[in-house]
Amino acid sequence: MLSTFDRYLTWRLLHTFAMLFIATYGLFVVIDLFMNIDEFQENSLKGLTAADAGRQLELFRQIGIYYLYRAFDYFELAGSILVVISVIAVLALIRKSSETFPLLAAGVPAFRLLRPLLLTTAGLNLLLAINQELVIPQLAVQLQTPRGSRIASVQQVEPVYDYSNYMMHISGDQVLLDKRLIMGASFAVDARELSSRPFVMKAERARYIRDTARSGRSGWLLEDLTAVLDPEILTALGRQRITPSANGRDAFVESDVTFEQLYNRGRNMKLLSSWELVQQIQNPSTGLNPLRARSLALHSRMTRPLLSLLSVTIALPLVLRRESASLIANMAVCACVLGGSFGLTHVAMALGGSGVIEPDLAAWLPVIVNGMASTWTASLVQT
């Protein structure tokens, strides 16, 4: 059960975190709005004349909606950093006001302060996990909407190779998010396992379906092909994976490449939940580099709360350091140590993303180093 002082520390940490989030996000909004106000005006007032009433109201409404959605994105981006900064600020404030001296004089160890700080940090990291797993995937379309626009209904296609179809190249002109269509779809076949010669299937549109009439196979239905598909050039395996329709204008291509992999949501891992990352990792169409990036993102999500908790255990003995010259010196040392830890994390992620080290090692190496650092700094705490 939390004591009165525990609840006091919890409230101060939550209050500090909220103030830091509001201040930093407010600064981000001001700077971003100042630099992109023309884009807001161009998109939000499109179709409205100068004589139309409510022009300014519509502009303000679109600005409010845009930054409301971006608040969840900013919480995911800066939340873990703000948690650690809030802990440092709370420890510095109670040290400055000499609130730790009565506890130490009563024989209460300084590490007793860790209980409310760690519990509150764990709670904030739980909110970060809920935001990442449940909120952001639901707002994926809104978070890709241009400033002032009502919905990101059209995006450029991100071409991919289908490794489950012998490196079939899938591309197109654009994707319609609301209708889940590829417009100007292009499927290039260049594998002897599928056909006797290379060819390209171009269609006016393509949609990803799970067709129960074809034994539940997943794939792409290409509608309105620009040229008739000749089944004679397909091999036996090719006929199993590429099925021309009876009308001669459509074709079904069995594939594990999903709709999400062909636009920015499939490439931007923060827009995917961990379950979606696992599905893409298990997807045979995922190439080596995308597989490494998704594995690294999945492991980093598991290590993020651990890194946050370890940062708190490092910060307490450094801020409440015994035999220190001043509080400012303590905070400077703490900032340098945690800054080095933050830099190590980014270096490890870069090495893991480039394939120099394995993704799991890249994600867990900072946890190992921070764990050793927390053990080393434990002896520095004020007694």
N, C-alpha and C positions, 0 to 999 in steps of 0.2 A: 504494500500500500504506500502511496506517495505521501510524503510529509508536506507540511506547509511550505517549507523552503523548496521542496521538489516542485510543487505546483507553481511557486513563484518563478523558478528558473524556466519551467515549461512555458509559462505565459510570456516571459520576457523573450524567449527564443522565438516563439510564434509571432509575437509582435514585431520583433526585429526583422524576421524573415518577410513578413507582410510589407513592412515599410520599405525594405530593400527592393522587393519585387515591384512595388508600385512606383518607386522612384526610378529604377533602372528601365522598366518598361515604358514609363511615361517619357523618359529621355529618348528612348528608341522611337517612340511614336512621333515625337516632335521632330527629330532629325529626319526620319523617313518621310514624314508628311511634307516637310519643307523641301526635300529633294524631289518629290514625286507628285506634287500637287497638280501639275499639268496633266499627268496621266489620269489622275482621278477625274479632273474636269472633262477630259476628252472622252473617257469611257462612260462615266455616269450620266453625262448630259447628252449622249448620243441620241439623236432623234427628237430632241427638244429644242424649240426655238427660243429666242430671247423674250418673246411675248408670253411664253407658257408660264403659268403660275406654278410655284413650288419647285423651281429650278434649284435654288439654294438648299431647300429642304431635302431634295433628292440627293444632292451632293453630300450633305452632312450625313444622311442616312447611309449612303454607300461607304463613307469613310468609317462610320461607327461599326458597321457590319464587318468590314474588312479587318479592322484592328481588334474586334471582339474575337474573331476566329484566330488571329495571329497571337492572341494572349496565350492560348493553349500551346501553340508552337514555341513561343518564347519560354513558357514554363518548362517544357521539355528540354529546351536548349540550355537554359541558364539555371534551372532549378537546383541541380546538385551542387553547383558552385556557390550559389547564394546560401544554401544550407550551411556549408562550411564557413563562409564569411560571417554568417549570423552567429554561429557558435563562437568564433573568435571575438566578435564584437561583444557578445554577452559576457564572456570570460574577462575581457578587458575592462568592461564597465564594473563588474562586481569586484575586480581587483583594484580598480581606481578608487572606488568608494569604500574600500577596506571591509567588504562584507565577508571575505573569507577568513579574516583573523578570528572572529568569535568561534567559528567552526573548528579551526585548528587549535584554538585555546581549549576547547571542550574535548579535545582528543579525537575529533572526527577527521579521518584522513581526507586529503584533497580529492582522491579518486572516488570518493562517495558522490561527488558532483557529476560523475559520469552517468549515473543511473538515469536521472531525468533528461540529460542531454542526449544520451543514446536512444532512449525511448522516443523522444520527440523527433530525433533525426530519422529513426526507423519509420515513424508515422508519416513524415514528409516524403520519405522515399516510397512508401506505399502509395501515396497520392501520385507521385511521379509515375509509378508503374501502372496505376489505373488510367492515368492520362495517356500513357504510351500505348497500352494494350486495348483500351476500350474507346477512348475519346478521339484520338488523332486518326485511327483508321476510318472512323465514321465521318470525319471531316476532311478526308483526303481530297475530294473534289473542290471543296471550298478553299482549302489551303493552297490549291494550284490555280485559283481564280485570279486573273490579272486585276490590278487595282482599279476599282470603280465598276468592274463588270459584274453582272448578276450571277453568272455561272461559267466555269471553265468548260464549255461544251465541246470545244475543239482543241486538240493538241496535235503536235507533230508526232509521227510514228518513230519509235526507237527501234531500228532494225535489229533482229536477233538471228542467231543460227540455232536451228532445231537439232540438237545432238541426238535426239531419239529417232530422227529421220535422216541420219547420215549427213549432217551439216546442211540441211535444207535452209536456204536463206529466205526469211520472211520479212517483208517490208510493205510500205504503202505510202500514200500521200498524207493522210491525216486520220486521227481517230475521233469518233463522236462518242463522248463519254456517256451522255444520257441514253443513247441508243445502243451503246456497246458494239459499234461497228468500225471496221477499217474501211476507209474509202480509198479507191485506187489501189487495191491490194495486189501484191506481187509475191509469188511463191516460186523461187528458183530451185530447180532440181539439177544437181550436178554429181550424182552418185550412180555408179554402174549397178549397185545393188537394187536401185529403184527403176532405172530406165536404160535403154540401149544407147541413148545420146542425151546430152544436156538440153533442157528446155525450161521455159518460164511460163507459169500460169498467171495471167493478169485478169483481174476481175474488177467490175465496177465497185463491189463491196464484198466484205467477208465478215462472218459472224461466228463466234466460238459457241459451239453447242455440244450437248451430250445427247446423241441421237439413240434412243432406245430401239429404234427400228434396225439399227446396225449393231446389235448385241451390246448396246451401252457404250460404244466407243466414243471417246471424246475427240474433238477435232474442229476443223474450220470448214464451214460451208461457203464456198466461193460462188457468188451469184453473178450472173451475166458476164461470163468469160468473154474476153475480146477475141479469142480464137478458139476453134473447136479442139478439144483435147483428143489426141489420137491414142486410143488404148493399146494399139499394137506395139508402141515403143516401150510400154511398161513391162517390167519383169514380173515373175510370179509374186515376189514380195511387193513390188510396186503396185500391183493390182489389189493387194490386200490393204495397202495404206492409202492409195489414191483411187477413188471410186467416181467415175463420171456419172452424172445423172442421165436419166432417160431422155430428157428434153434437149440434151446436148449443149446447154448453156450454163449448167452448174456443175460443180464437182465437190466431193467431200474429201478432205485431207485429214487422215488420222494424225493427231499431234498432241504432245503434252505441253506445248507452249500456250499459256493462257492469255486472256485479254490484258490482264494487269501487267504482263511482262513487256508489252509493246508500247507503253508510254511511261511518263515520268514516275508514276507511282511504283512501277516495278523496279525502277532504278534507284529511287529515293527510299532507302530502307527505313527511315523514320516514319514513313507513311504506312508501314506494314506492321501488323501485330506479330508477336513471336510465333504464333501458330502458323501464320502465313509464311514467315521465314522458314519454319520447319518444312512446310509443304514444298516450298521452292527448292530447299536443300535436297529433299527426297525426289524431286522432279527429275527424271532422266534427261529432259531437254536442257537443263541448266549446264552451262559451260564451266570450265575450270575457274576462270577469273570471277564470274558472278557467284560461283559456289563458295569461293574463298571469302568474298566480301560479305555474303550472307552469314556464313559461319562466324566471321569476326563480329558482325553486328549482334548476333544471337549471344555469343559469349560475353560481349561487353555489357549487354543488358543484365546478365547475371552477376557480373562483377561490380557494377556501378553502386548498388547499395552497400556492398562490402567495403569499397573504397571510401565511401562517404563516412561509414562508421569508424574505419581505421583513421581517417583524417581527424575525426573528433578526438580519438584517443591520443593522437600525436599533438594536437593543438593544446590540450589541457596542460600537460607538463611544461610545454614551451612558453605558454602565456603566464602560467603560475610558476615560473621557474624560481628556484631558490638561489640566493646569492647573486641576484641579477643587478645590473647597473640601474635599469629603469624599466618601466612598463613599455616605453616606446622601443627600447632595445629588444625586449621579449617579443613584441609583436613583429618587429623586423626579422628576427631570427625565425619565428614561426612562418611568416610569409615566404621567406626564402626556402625553407624546408618543404612547405606544401607546394610552392611554385615549382620546385624541382621535381616533386612527385607528379604534379600535373604535366610537366614537360616530358617526364619519363613515360607517362601514359600515352601521350600523343606520339612519341617516337616509336613506342612499341606497336601502336595501332598502324602507323605508317609502314613499319617493317612487316607486320602481319599482312597488310593489304597488298604489299608489293611481292609477297611470297618469299621474303628472306627468311622468316621464321614461320612456324605453323600458327594459324589463327588462334587456337586455344592457348598456346604459350604466350602469344602477344597480349591476349586479354587478361590472363592470370598472372603474368610476370609482375605488373604493378602491385597486385594484391600481395604477392610474396614479399616484395621489397618493402611495401608499407607496413606489413606485419612485422618484419624485422626492425623497421624504424620505430614503430610504436613500442617494441620491447626495449630498444636502446634508450629512448627518451623517457621511459617510465622512471628511471632513477633521478631525473632532473627536477621532479616536481617538488613544490614547496611543502615542507612538513612543519 
